[in-house]
Amino acid sequence: RLWTRHDIMKTAAEMQPQEGDFAMKKGLSIQEKLKDLRVVEKGFTLKQLADETGIASSTLGSYESDDYKDISHTNLVILAEYYHVSTDWLLGLTESREVQNHDISELHLDDETLDILKSGRLNNRLLCEMIKHPDFLKLMTDTEIYVDGIATMQIKNMNDWLNAVRLQIVQQHNPESNDLYVQVLDAARIDEEEYFFHNIHGDLDRVIRSIRENHQNATESAPIERPASNDKKMQRLLQSMKYKSNPIEEFWRYFCEELQIDYDKLLDDEHDTMKRIFKKSKLLKSFPSHKNKARK
């Protein structure tokens, strides 16, 4: 059947990222929130925060680490009160930092929009960042002007005036088609859709580009480095291994370096196990061993 644009957008919206895909997170973890509150907003060290809250610095550090430990109810309340945020926000139950509740009717959203926002199909965190962006208001203003046709009559009047002037010049002077003044009048006419689509596209580009730049160092963002650069690095390694006395050892060092494994801290059994695995590689077997030549 023929797919409409609505069908395509609906299908795309229903596709969820698979495990291992890079996708923008829909909210900060409690560890990230606590660290941002301490470092970004307060500029405190763990010791300074411990002095302020009475919670041990080691305990505070454990709350911010990847190896997350449950926060006691007492400490959760202490931290929420100190930072002037709600416990529900810290726990990820709401995106509202303030303790007070907001009347949802103040948002003037219809039921269908509320259902979409609550459905989880949208990345509400990304939507919030777009709305808070300083250029978002211009995007909405330009869109409203186009949708409501606020400038349509003014643009039409101006184009009609340019057409009248052009017609008068043609009738009185019969200029060539490539006459400078005629070309200027033609260029001055405004295509309403082209004009507003260009503006709206530019507004949206600035918003999205800015948000992307802010997320480039986020752990959930895809790496900027192109795979091709890694391929070239691997090719150089394989080329240099042809002249190494122990290519297996060289490749094992490279493997540890790329995966940020401390080569020198590995146990002998771990070294032996991995080297035995690498020896099964047909690619590595193709490299000549220089050990015998060195002994001679």
C-alpha positions as MATLAB code, in Angstrom:
seq = 'RLWTRHDIMKTAAEMQPQEGDFAMKKGLSIQEKLKDLRVVEKGFTLKQLADETGIASSTLGSYESDDYKDISHTNLVILAEYYHVSTDWLLGLTESREVQNHDISELHLDDETLDILKSGRLNNRLLCEMIKHPDFLKLMTDTEIYVDGIATMQIKNMNDWLNAVRLQIVQQHNPESNDLYVQVLDAARIDEEEYFFHNIHGDLDRVIRSIRENHQNATESAPIERPASNDKKMQRLLQSMKYKSNPIEEFWRYFCEELQIDYDKLLDDEHDTMKRIFKKSKLLKSFPSHKNKARK';
ca = [
       0.000    0.000    0.000;
       1.066    3.606   -0.390;
       2.604    4.984    2.766;
       1.729    8.516    3.782;
       4.085   10.818    5.626;
       1.970   10.270    8.744;
       2.449    6.481    8.481;
       6.213    6.838    8.171;
       6.491    9.233   11.109;
       4.257    7.021   13.251;
       6.319    3.926   12.464;
       9.585    5.747   13.150;
       8.260    7.032   16.473;
       7.347    3.509   17.556;
      10.838    2.160   16.825;
      12.788    2.017   20.073;
      16.614    1.974   20.174;
      17.959   -1.548   20.468;
      20.345   -2.590   23.211;
      23.784   -1.190   22.479;
      22.482    1.665   20.310;
      23.521    5.204   21.108;
      20.506    7.229   22.226;
      20.046   10.379   24.218;
      18.995    9.544   27.762;
      15.527   10.653   28.773;
      16.660   11.815   32.194;
      19.646   12.212   34.485;
      20.432    9.497   37.000;
      20.418   10.301   40.708;
      24.236   10.080   40.684;
      24.459   12.644   37.879;
      21.990   14.976   39.594;
      23.851   14.875   42.902;
      27.205   15.487   41.236;
      25.842   18.374   39.142;
      24.289   19.965   42.221;
      27.546   19.715   44.160;
      30.104   20.538   41.440;
      28.263   22.722   38.914;
      25.834   24.630   41.132;
      27.698   24.780   44.449;
      31.306   24.315   43.336;
      31.936   22.184   46.430;
      34.338   19.356   47.129;
      32.986   16.285   48.885;
      34.583   17.476   52.115;
      32.932   20.891   51.879;
      29.545   19.288   51.276;
      30.133   16.920   54.187;
      30.801   19.907   56.460;
      27.582   21.559   55.266;
      25.277   18.541   55.534;
      26.842   16.424   58.258;
      26.988   13.400   55.935;
      30.386   11.672   55.661;
      32.332   12.551   52.499;
      32.876    8.852   51.716;
      29.116    8.313   51.876;
      28.472   11.311   49.633;
      31.062   10.008   47.176;
      29.370    6.615   47.042;
      26.071    8.300   46.146;
      27.726    9.888   43.086;
      29.707    6.863   41.896;
      28.713    4.444   39.130;
      28.653    1.702   41.751;
      25.456    3.208   43.116;
      24.329    2.479   46.653;
      20.854    3.146   48.007;
      20.476    6.456   49.814;
      18.911    6.330   53.235;
      15.646    8.215   53.614;
      17.217   10.588   56.138;
      20.150   11.520   53.907;
      17.872   11.885   50.880;
      15.749   14.435   52.751;
      18.855   16.260   54.023;
      20.312   16.600   50.523;
      16.978   17.621   48.978;
      16.449   20.326   51.601;
      20.034   21.566   51.290;
      19.835   21.898   47.504;
      16.222   23.190   47.617;
      14.933   20.464   45.315;
      12.205   17.864   45.716;
      12.991   14.293   46.721;
      10.785   13.123   43.847;
      13.047   14.977   41.404;
      16.175   13.402   42.870;
      14.600    9.958   42.591;
      13.558   10.586   38.981;
       9.824   10.475   39.689;
       9.306   13.961   38.259;
      11.201   16.449   36.097;
      10.116   19.356   38.299;
      12.882   20.379   40.690;
      10.654   22.540   42.833;
       8.792   21.063   45.756;
       5.516   22.833   44.915;
       3.005   21.139   42.645;
       1.842   22.841   39.455;
      -1.742   22.843   38.245;
      -1.596   21.075   34.884;
      -4.426   23.264   33.594;
      -2.004   26.214   33.671;
      -0.173   24.671   30.712;
      -3.242   24.987   28.442;
      -2.545   21.630   26.781;
      -5.326   19.510   25.316;
      -5.938   15.900   26.361;
      -4.309   14.378   23.271;
      -1.102   16.347   23.823;
      -0.991   15.352   27.491;
      -1.460   11.697   26.539;
       1.458   11.923   24.088;
       3.721   13.554   26.681;
       2.835   10.881   29.249;
       3.114    7.962   26.828;
       6.915    7.799   26.873;
       7.079    7.785   23.068;
       8.741   11.189   23.073;
      12.051   12.090   24.648;
      10.645   14.691   27.035;
      14.121   15.656   28.200;
      15.079   16.627   24.640;
      11.775   18.455   24.228;
      12.486   20.440   27.403;
      15.942   21.396   26.147;
      14.481   22.586   22.857;
      11.828   24.707   24.591;
      14.398   26.276   26.943;
      16.751   27.177   24.090;
      16.876   30.976   23.528;
      16.162   30.577   19.784;
      13.078   28.420   20.336;
      10.871   31.477   20.873;
      11.931   32.842   17.465;
      11.156   29.452   15.917;
       7.649   29.552   17.381;
       7.132   33.195   16.378;
       8.157   32.605   12.759;
       5.984   29.489   12.635;
       2.983   31.336   14.067;
       3.378   34.185   11.554;
       3.400   31.702    8.672;
       0.608   29.422    9.942;
      -1.751   32.291   10.807;
      -0.925   34.175    7.601;
      -0.165   37.327    9.587;
       2.220   38.687    6.939;
       0.439   37.268    3.879;
      -1.428   40.455    2.955;
       1.641   42.671    3.422;
       3.771   40.384    1.249;
       1.035   40.254   -1.409;
       0.712   44.056   -1.442;
       4.464   44.488   -1.831;
       4.657   41.923   -4.643;
       1.698   43.584   -6.400;
       3.447   46.958   -6.195;
       6.688   45.483   -7.637;
       4.715   43.847  -10.444;
       3.010   47.167  -11.250;
       6.335   49.020  -11.366;
       7.865   46.292  -13.534;
       4.909   46.394  -15.928;
       5.162   50.183  -16.206;
       8.880   50.001  -17.037;
       8.305   47.308  -19.655;
       5.480   49.266  -21.307;
       7.358   52.571  -21.372;
      10.912   51.451  -22.153;
      10.603   47.924  -23.551;
      13.871   46.793  -21.884;
      15.654   43.537  -22.667;
      14.805   40.523  -20.538;
      18.182   40.670  -18.797;
      17.954   44.390  -18.023;
      19.491   45.173  -14.621;
      16.520   47.112  -13.221;
      14.024   44.496  -14.369;
      16.144   41.771  -12.771;
      16.292   43.757   -9.515;
      12.503   44.044   -9.425;
      12.141   40.307  -10.108;
      14.628   39.450   -7.351;
      12.845   41.722   -4.865;
       9.610   39.748   -5.048;
       9.083   37.456   -2.061;
       7.846   33.889   -2.223;
       6.049   33.586    1.114;
       6.601   29.853    1.603;
      10.233   29.959    0.538;
      10.920   32.930    2.818;
       9.320   31.495    5.949;
      10.514   27.934    5.387;
      14.062   29.284    5.129;
      13.652   31.243    8.379;
      11.985   28.385   10.254;
      14.594   25.903    9.039;
      17.364   28.247   10.197;
      15.751   28.681   13.623;
      15.412   24.932   14.083;
      18.961   24.297   12.845;
      20.416   26.642   15.471;
      18.427   25.025   18.274;
      19.330   21.450   17.338;
      22.969   22.244   16.551;
      23.425   23.916   19.933;
      21.867   20.991   21.811;
      24.021   18.527   19.869;
      27.171   20.456   20.800;
      26.154   20.388   24.465;
      25.755   16.601   24.314;
      28.926   15.708   22.397;
      30.788   14.720   25.569;
      27.846   12.836   27.087;
      28.436    9.137   27.681;
      25.280    8.167   25.777;
      26.335   10.052   22.632;
      27.949    8.186   19.766;
      31.713    8.762   19.440;
      32.716   11.542   17.063;
      35.793    9.684   15.801;
      35.081    7.922   12.530;
      35.602    4.179   12.314;
      37.859    4.786    9.311;
      40.447    6.425   11.571;
      40.500    3.303   13.741;
      40.909    1.177   10.612;
      43.979    3.172    9.584;
      45.417    2.824   13.069;
      44.921   -0.925   12.901;
      46.521   -1.086    9.454;
      49.609    0.737   10.729;
      49.838   -1.661   13.669;
      49.568   -4.732   11.436;
      52.214   -3.302    9.131;
      54.634   -2.655   12.000;
      54.000   -6.108   13.506;
      55.717   -7.701   10.511;
      59.013   -6.544   11.971;
      58.367   -7.319   15.632;
      60.041  -10.268   17.316;
      56.791  -11.200   19.069;
      53.718  -10.038   17.092;
      51.298  -11.723   19.525;
      52.748   -9.736   22.409;
      52.575   -6.518   20.385;
      48.938   -7.065   19.467;
      48.035   -7.926   23.063;
      49.548   -4.629   24.250;
      47.598   -2.731   21.596;
      44.379   -4.546   22.597;
      44.824   -3.556   26.259;
      45.608    0.039   25.360;
      42.500    0.443   23.189;
      40.233   -1.037   25.874;
      41.954    0.996   28.628;
      43.194   -2.112   30.424;
      46.321   -1.687   32.559;
      48.646   -4.187   30.888;
      51.184   -4.221   33.739;
      48.583   -4.995   36.404;
      47.241   -8.144   34.745;
      48.069  -11.510   36.284;
      50.329  -13.968   34.474;
      47.395  -16.346   34.009;
      45.393  -13.573   32.339;
      48.275  -12.791   29.986;
      48.715  -16.458   29.095;
      44.989  -16.998   28.487;
      44.644  -14.081   26.083;
      47.844  -14.903   24.215;
      46.633  -18.476   23.691;
      43.404  -17.065   22.237;
      45.276  -14.670   19.933;
      47.492  -17.515   18.697;
      44.382  -19.072   17.157;
      44.000  -16.055   14.871;
      44.791  -16.904   11.245;
      45.737  -13.285   10.686;
      48.317  -13.228   13.478;
      49.689  -16.615   12.419;
      50.613  -15.078    9.081;
      53.205  -12.829   10.699;
      56.738  -14.275   10.649;
      58.363  -14.972   13.981;
      61.812  -13.449   14.408;
      62.694  -15.331   17.567;
      64.669  -18.093   15.835;
      66.542  -15.593   13.695;
      67.460  -13.599   16.762;
      68.888  -16.672   18.495;
      71.089  -17.489   15.537;
];
